[in-house]
Amino acid sequence: MNRDRAAGRPAHPARSSVDEREIRYMDDQELQVWLDQLARQQALQTQALQALLEARWEGGADTVVGHLKALDPSLEPQPRVPLYL
């Protein structure tokens, strides 16, 4: 008996959950657009974390709120300055 089947796993997990008729492949240009968007989003997330570490909460584009709004304009963050003991 196949070890995968004995362990309760399908023989071909990549094929078992996706109908091949539903797969749409991207061409090189679409893939590059997608990768560029991911790179911009990652840069904004990194900049937001940097602003957070530097306690730049709100008041401009180079703040936590500014970077979050750039990622998703529908967000309405209401930051509160943390209290330190």
Summary of the structure (lengths in Angstrom):
residues: 85
radius of gyration: 21.8
end to end distance: 62.5
largest distance: 64.7
contacts: 156
relative contact order: 0.08
helix: 53%
strand: 0%
